[in-house]
């Protein structure tokens, strides 16, 4: 695979995804004594926004850097901003640089003693970095494994399953594999929760995926964010989080995150919408 998340780390989609993921994990922890997180496409776990790939894209400058400078950011971003600040804080108040935590580190930091996190990644170089990133967290592990298969294998094996699916969408079968994996996970663990991230380039692809998911379950929570009108299908015009088993508190968190990003980081014609099927 050629996709490297370092180009996109800290962009508007990361802010949306990570704020909602942390809110959902917290809500699930309020419902369950133990949560077992399975992250199907974990990546490296952390990113240097001063690195060549991040500087080349400039997406973080229009994302997390604007969030950090904002005076009106809603409370849904507080856990993410705290994690960013702690990642960059060194001894005696020194700073490491412009580092940004990926979902593996964000969720590993939030684990309770009874919780577990397994991050799956197929790129050997990213797996090595991920293992180093997760090393300080006793309940977290990095696996060099197919995340879709691992999610099905581990669902229901202890703790409430929380499956995070965030592929690079370079494979033509990713949408179909997400639906099939969701069906298989729910067959093994009926109380499993899932959070699926999607890019939005055109409405037809997004709607087709939702129709496919509605054949799997009738309890979807959809948080749709459009940064700009869907006039150019070659651009990532927005993103969405499609969730199953999300506690009621997640609706408000997703609304706060999406509304602020659309208003402050979006272009005219951008919008946010949250609904349940």
C-alpha positions in Angstrom: 0.0 0.0 0.0 1.2 3.5 -0.8 -1.1 5.3 1.6 0.7 7.0 4.5 -1.3 8.7 7.1 1.5 11.0 8.0 0.4 13.2 5.0 -3.0 13.6 6.6 -2.3 13.5 10.4 -4.0 16.2 12.3 -6.3 17.3 9.5 -10.0 18.1 9.8 -11.0 14.4 9.4 -8.7 13.4 12.2 -10.2 16.0 14.5 -13.7 14.7 13.8 -12.8 11.1 14.1 -10.7 11.3 17.2 -13.0 13.5 19.2 -15.9 11.1 18.4 -13.8 8.0 19.1 -12.7 9.3 22.5 -16.3 10.2 23.4 -17.6 6.8 22.3 -14.9 4.9 24.3 -15.7 7.0 27.4 -19.4 6.3 27.0 -18.8 2.6 26.5 -16.6 2.5 29.6 -19.6 4.0 31.5 -21.7 1.1 30.4 -19.2 -1.8 30.7 -16.7 -3.0 33.3 -14.3 -4.0 30.6 -13.9 -2.8 27.0 -11.8 -4.7 24.4 -10.8 -2.3 21.5 -9.8 -3.8 18.2 -8.3 -1.2 15.8 -8.3 -2.8 12.3 -6.0 -0.3 10.6 -3.9 1.3 13.4 -1.0 2.9 11.5 2.1 4.1 13.3 0.2 5.5 16.4 1.8 8.9 16.4 3.0 11.5 13.9 5.5 14.3 13.7 3.7 17.3 12.1 7.0 19.0 11.4 8.1 16.1 9.2 8.4 16.2 5.5 5.1 14.4 4.7 3.0 16.6 7.0 4.6 19.8 5.8 4.2 18.8 2.2 0.4 18.4 2.6 -0.2 21.3 5.0 -3.4 19.6 6.2 -2.5 19.8 9.9 -2.1 23.6 9.6 -5.7 23.8 8.5 -6.7 21.3 11.2 -5.2 20.7 14.6 -3.1 23.9 14.6 -6.3 26.0 14.1 -8.1 24.0 16.8 -5.2 24.6 19.3 -5.4 28.4 18.5 -9.2 28.6 18.7 -10.9 30.3 21.7 -14.3 28.8 21.0 -13.7 25.1 20.6 -16.4 23.0 22.4 -15.6 20.7 25.3 -15.8 17.6 23.0 -12.3 18.4 21.9 -10.9 18.7 25.4 -9.6 15.1 25.7 -7.9 15.3 22.3 -6.3 18.6 23.1 -5.1 17.3 26.4 -3.6 14.3 24.7 -1.8 16.5 22.1 -0.4 18.7 24.9 0.8 15.8 26.9 2.5 14.2 23.9 4.4 17.3 23.2 5.4 18.1 26.9 8.9 17.0 27.9 10.7 17.2 31.2 11.0 20.6 32.9 8.5 22.1 30.6 10.4 21.4 27.4 8.6 20.5 24.1 9.4 17.7 21.8 7.9 19.4 18.7 4.6 19.3 16.8 3.6 15.7 17.6 0.1 14.4 17.0 -1.4 11.2 18.5 -3.1 8.7 16.3 -6.1 6.6 17.5 -3.9 3.9 19.0 -2.2 6.2 21.4 -5.4 8.2 22.1 -7.3 5.0 23.1 -4.3 3.3 24.9 -4.0 6.4 27.1 -7.7 6.1 28.0 -7.7 2.4 29.0 -8.7 1.4 32.5 -7.0 -1.6 34.2 -9.6 -4.0 32.9 -9.6 -2.7 29.3 -7.6 -3.9 26.4 -6.5 -2.5 23.0 -5.2 -4.4 20.0 -3.9 -2.4 17.0 -3.6 -4.2 13.7 -1.3 -3.1 11.0 0.2 -4.8 7.9 3.1 -2.4 7.1 6.2 -3.8 9.0 7.8 -0.4 9.4 4.6 1.0 10.9 4.1 -2.0 13.1 7.6 -1.4 14.6 6.8 2.2 15.4 3.4 1.2 16.8 4.9 -1.3 19.2 7.3 1.4 20.5 4.4 3.9 20.8 2.2 1.4 22.7 5.0 0.0 24.9 4.3 2.3 28.0 0.7 1.1 28.1 0.3 -2.4 29.6 -3.1 -3.1 28.2 -2.2 -2.3 24.6 -0.5 -4.4 22.0 0.4 -4.0 18.3 -0.3 -6.9 15.9 1.1 -7.4 12.5 -2.1 -8.9 11.2 -5.1 -8.4 8.9 -7.4 -6.2 11.0 -10.7 -7.4 9.5 -10.0 -11.0 10.3 -8.6 -10.2 13.7 -11.7 -8.2 14.6 -13.9 -11.3 13.9 -11.5 -13.6 15.7 -11.3 -11.5 18.9 -14.9 -10.2 19.2 -16.6 -11.7 22.3 -13.4 -13.1 23.8 -13.5 -10.9 27.0 -14.8 -7.4 27.6 -17.3 -5.6 25.4 -15.9 -5.5 21.9 -15.3 -2.1 20.4 -14.1 -2.4 16.8 -12.6 0.6 15.1 -12.4 0.3 11.3 -10.4 3.0 9.5 -8.9 1.7 6.3 -7.0 3.7 3.7 -9.7 2.8 1.1 -7.0 1.9 -1.5 -8.5 -1.6 -2.1 -11.7 -1.8 -4.2 -13.2 -4.3 -1.7 -12.8 -2.2 1.5 -16.5 -1.2 1.6 -17.6 -4.7 1.1 -15.2 -6.1 3.7 -16.4 -3.5 6.2 -20.0 -4.7 5.8 -19.0 -8.4 6.0 -16.7 -7.8 9.0 -19.5 -5.9 10.8 -21.9 -8.8 10.1 -19.5 -11.4 11.4 -18.5 -9.4 14.5 -22.2 -8.9 15.5 -22.8 -12.6 14.9 -20.1 -13.4 17.5 -20.8 -10.6 19.9 -24.3 -9.1 19.8 -23.3 -6.3 22.2 -20.3 -5.3 20.1 -19.9 -1.6 19.3 -18.3 -0.5 16.1 -17.0 2.9 14.8 -16.3 3.1 11.1 -14.5 6.0 9.4 -15.3 6.9 5.8 -14.1 9.6 3.4 -16.9 11.4 1.6 -16.0 12.3 -2.0 -19.3 11.8 -3.7 -22.8 11.2 -2.4 -23.4 8.0 -4.4 -20.6 6.0 -2.8 -21.6 7.2 0.7 -25.3 6.4 0.2 -24.4 3.0 -1.3 -22.4 2.1 1.8 -25.1 3.2 4.1 -27.6 1.0 2.2 -25.3 -2.0 2.5 -24.9 -1.4 6.2 -28.6 -1.2 6.7 -28.9 -4.8 5.5 -26.5 -5.7 8.4 -28.1 -3.7 11.3 -30.9 -1.2 11.9 -29.1 0.6 14.7 -26.7 2.9 13.0 -25.5 6.3 14.3 -24.2 8.4 11.4 -22.1 11.6 11.9 -21.7 13.2 8.5 -19.3 16.1 7.9 -19.0 18.0 4.7 -16.2 20.5 4.5 -17.3 21.8 1.1 -20.1 21.0 -1.5 -19.7 17.6 -3.2 -18.8 19.0 -6.6 -15.4 17.4 -7.1 -15.3 13.6 -6.5 -11.5 13.6 -6.8 -11.3 15.5 -3.5 -12.0 14.3 0.1 -14.9 16.8 0.5 -15.8 15.4 3.9 -15.9 12.4 6.1 -18.2 10.4 8.2 -18.3 8.2 11.3 -20.8 5.3 11.1 -21.3 3.7 14.5 -23.2 0.7 15.9 -23.9 0.3 19.5 -23.1 3.9 20.3 -24.5 5.1 23.7 -26.8 8.1 23.6 -24.1 10.5 24.8 -22.2 10.1 21.5 -25.0 11.9 19.5 -24.2 15.2 21.3 -20.5 14.7 21.1 -20.6 14.1 17.4 -22.9 17.1 16.9 -20.5 19.4 18.8 -17.5 18.2 16.9 -19.1 18.3 13.4 -20.8 21.6 13.8 -17.6 23.4 15.0 -15.4 21.9 12.3 -18.0 22.8 9.5 -18.3 26.3 10.8 -14.7 27.1 11.6 -12.7 24.9 9.2 -15.1 24.4 6.3 -15.8 26.3 3.2 -19.2 28.0 2.3 -21.6 25.2 1.7 -20.1 22.9 4.3 -22.3 21.3 6.9 -22.6 18.7 9.6 -25.4 16.2 10.3 -25.9 13.5 12.9 -28.8 11.0 12.8 -29.8 7.5 13.8 -31.4 4.9 11.5 
